[in-house]
């Protein structure tokens, strides 16, 4: 059972807490690369969604995203490599999107600060 709610700030806090506990971040990837979509909050921005549990990532591995595979990323690599690269590329991070595809979209540097 998912712990995600309609409170995107609470889902962000849950993302940080659970990824610190498990040392894993979950995303969706296919042969073309990791899932990225247009931001709903920021014009002309791309956002990459990530989840703090495999189950929540799997819940989104349906319909137009059914050709993706649910994969884990070690937290240290995510924070030390991914967030830097995504910041350089101007890609936002989407954290713990709920069933309505609602979730906090933030700059990679803002998410990195949550782990300090």
C-alpha positions in Angstrom: 0.0 0.0 0.0 1.4 3.3 -1.0 2.1 6.0 1.6 1.8 8.7 -1.0 -1.0 11.3 -0.6 -2.2 14.5 -2.3 0.2 16.5 -0.2 3.2 16.9 -2.5 5.4 18.5 0.3 4.7 15.5 2.5 5.5 13.2 -0.4 8.8 15.0 -0.9 9.7 14.6 2.8 8.8 10.9 2.5 11.1 10.6 -0.5 14.0 12.0 1.3 13.4 10.0 4.5 12.8 6.6 2.7 15.7 7.0 0.3 18.0 7.8 3.3 16.7 4.7 5.0 17.0 2.3 2.1 19.9 4.1 0.3 18.0 3.6 -3.0 16.1 5.7 -5.5 13.7 4.2 -8.0 13.1 5.3 -11.6 11.8 4.1 -14.9 14.0 3.3 -17.9 13.6 1.8 -21.4 16.0 1.3 -24.3 15.9 5.1 -25.1 16.9 6.1 -21.5 15.3 7.2 -18.3 11.8 8.5 -18.2 11.5 12.3 -18.6 8.5 14.4 -19.4 7.4 18.0 -19.8 7.0 19.9 -16.5 3.5 20.8 -15.5 4.9 23.6 -13.3 7.6 25.2 -15.4 7.4 26.2 -19.1 9.9 24.6 -21.4 11.3 22.4 -18.7 11.8 18.7 -18.5 11.3 16.7 -15.4 12.5 13.2 -14.4 10.3 11.4 -11.9 11.8 9.3 -9.2 10.2 7.3 -6.3 11.4 6.3 -2.9 10.0 2.7 -3.2 10.0 0.1 -5.9 6.2 -0.4 -5.4 5.4 3.3 -6.1 7.6 3.3 -9.2 5.9 0.0 -10.4 2.5 1.6 -10.0 3.5 4.1 -12.8 4.9 1.3 -15.0 1.6 1.1 -16.9 -0.1 2.4 -20.1 2.2 4.8 -22.0 5.0 3.9 -19.6 4.5 0.2 -19.7 7.6 -0.3 -21.9 9.8 1.0 -19.1 11.6 -1.1 -16.6 11.7 -0.2 -12.9 15.3 0.2 -11.8 17.1 1.2 -8.6 19.8 3.8 -8.3 22.1 3.8 -5.2 21.4 6.9 -3.3 25.1 8.0 -3.1 25.4 7.8 -6.9 22.0 9.6 -7.3 23.1 12.5 -5.1 26.8 12.8 -6.1 26.5 12.1 -9.8 22.9 12.3 -11.1 21.8 15.5 -9.4 24.9 17.3 -10.6 24.5 16.1 -14.2 20.8 16.8 -14.3 21.4 20.3 -12.9 23.9 20.9 -15.7 21.4 19.7 -18.2 18.6 21.9 -16.8 16.4 18.9 -15.9 14.1 19.1 -12.9 13.5 16.2 -10.4 10.0 15.0 -9.7 9.7 13.3 -6.4 7.2 10.6 -5.4 4.6 11.3 -8.0 1.3 10.0 -6.7 -1.4 8.2 -8.6 -2.6 11.5 -10.2 1.0 12.1 -11.4 1.2 15.0 -8.9 4.5 15.6 -7.1 7.0 18.2 -6.2 9.2 19.3 -9.1 12.4 20.9 -8.0 15.9 21.9 -9.1 18.4 19.1 -8.5 20.4 21.4 -6.3 17.4 22.0 -4.1 16.9 18.2 -3.7 20.6 17.7 -2.9 20.3 20.2 0.0 17.7 17.9 1.6 20.4 15.3 2.0 22.9 17.6 3.8 
